[in-house]
Amino acid sequence: MSIQPYSPAAGTGLSSHELNQPGTYKDVKDTSCVAMFKAIRDQRSEFLFDAAASPTGRPSADADPAIAEPPVSGDIFFMAWTTTPWTLPSNLGLTVGPRIDYVLVRTSNLIPRSPPM
């Protein structure tokens, strides 16, 4: 399976020759945003809170006492980037999967600085 560039105007796929023509691509500004979804603490998500409370960011059974970073308590959020922010008001959930790698990040800055305009 491969990705086939498609021209909605022509109703056909595009060849690599067509894609390499001058002026085919241009830099554009596109609307996007990072949304934060608060994790609900229950039996299924408890492992996230255990990992966040561990000094290593791993469940306590895997903790290394030599690491002196203090444990973190409080809320946990999933961060998601989207190029369709107008759909956010209708979002009812966030899809996650067992075969996807995730990173637990500790931060005191929940609202990053806006990028320069």
Secondary structure, 3 states (H helix, E strand, C coil): CCCCCEECCCCEECCHHHHCCCCCCCCCCCCCEEEEEECCCCCCCHHHHHHHHCCCCCCHHHCCCCCCCCCCCCCCEEEEEECCHHHHHHCCCCCCCCCCCCCCCCCCCCCCCCCCC
